[in-house]
Amino acid sequence: MNMDDLYRLLRASHAQAQGIVDTVAEPLFVLDASLCIQRASRSFF
């Protein structure tokens, strides 16, 4: 697997994860290692 393949895989995974966060009915947020919110669902806001 080369760098381009890894980049495409990472982008696809990110898009899929963001789609899940955007569509869950329950409030959901994703934290980074410093416990800062990186992503949040619409229902969270």
C-alpha positions as CSV (number, residue, x, y, z in Angstrom):
1,M,0.0,0.0,0.0
2,N,1.5,3.4,-1.0
3,M,0.9,6.8,0.5
4,D,-1.9,7.7,-1.9
5,D,-3.8,4.6,-1.0
6,L,-3.4,5.3,2.7
7,Y,-4.5,8.9,2.2
8,R,-7.7,7.8,0.3
9,L,-8.4,5.2,3.0
10,L,-8.0,7.9,5.7
11,R,-10.3,10.3,3.9
12,A,-13.0,7.7,3.4
13,S,-12.8,6.6,7.0
14,H,-13.1,10.2,8.1
15,A,-16.1,10.9,5.9
16,Q,-17.8,7.7,7.2
17,A,-17.2,8.7,10.9
18,Q,-18.4,12.2,10.3
19,G,-21.5,10.8,8.7
20,I,-22.2,8.8,11.8
21,V,-21.7,11.7,14.1
22,D,-24.0,13.9,11.9
23,T,-26.9,11.4,11.9
24,V,-27.1,10.0,15.4
25,A,-30.2,11.1,17.3
26,E,-28.6,11.2,20.7
27,P,-26.1,13.9,21.6
28,L,-22.6,12.7,20.7
29,F,-19.2,14.3,20.8
30,V,-15.7,13.1,20.0
31,L,-12.7,14.2,22.2
32,D,-9.0,14.3,21.4
33,A,-6.2,13.1,23.7
34,S,-6.4,16.5,25.5
35,L,-10.1,16.0,26.1
36,C,-11.0,18.9,23.7
37,I,-14.1,18.4,21.6
38,Q,-13.2,17.7,18.0
39,R,-16.6,16.8,16.5
40,A,-20.1,17.0,17.8
41,S,-23.5,15.9,16.5
42,R,-26.2,18.4,15.6
43,S,-28.3,17.1,18.6
44,F,-25.4,17.9,20.9
45,F,-25.6,21.6,20.0
